[in-house]
């Protein structure tokens, strides 16, 4: 069983560098991929293409695989899953980590911020250096997603509303402190594998 750890977009560092730490002892092989080139538009399409090439390079085609998407990679989980299906690679589950959820149709990151945050909450400020148009570009559609069991790992209270939405969709949701994330991810992946 392999867990592909998809980093945040735009080369942003992971908030949880030890995320794969407890996976190997639990019988799960972590594969942390490097994604580059998505700083130019179309950002989402470039990320999906680069991540898919890395998965193809690093993951055996017949290995049961889960996609673990952190931060702004979360809304791209559906497109990444579709790319894996097109390459005949089995995906047994998805875990979003402190991320907004993909939604059917043609949404933008700004749309997701509006629909997946509490009504009175102001949208989060754009991080320094974020390219113009990043929040307003149309994300790849994920019409037939999810095609496998999903889970949500919440370590950032700012994404609590997205975790509630995941729970309302029937996903398994785990909440923990960042230092407990690796162990919680291992348990969540084992649970998802059991339901696949």
PEQUIGI-V362807 format. One record per run of one state. SS is the DSSP state (a for helix, b for strand, c for the rest). FROM is the first residue (numbers start at 1). TO is the last residue. If there is no record, write none. Layout:
ss=SS from=FROM to=TO
ss=SS from=FROM to=TO
This chain:
ss=c from=1 to=1
ss=b from=2 to=6
ss=c from=7 to=23
ss=a from=24 to=26
ss=c from=27 to=28
ss=b from=29 to=32
ss=c from=33 to=42
ss=a from=43 to=58
ss=c from=59 to=64
ss=b from=65 to=70
ss=a from=71 to=86
ss=c from=87 to=90
ss=b from=91 to=97
ss=c from=98 to=107
ss=b from=108 to=108
ss=a from=109 to=115
ss=c from=116 to=137
ss=b from=138 to=138
ss=c from=139 to=148
ss=b from=149 to=154
ss=c from=155 to=156
ss=a from=157 to=168
ss=c from=169 to=171
ss=b from=172 to=175
ss=c from=176 to=177
ss=a from=178 to=195
ss=c from=196 to=196
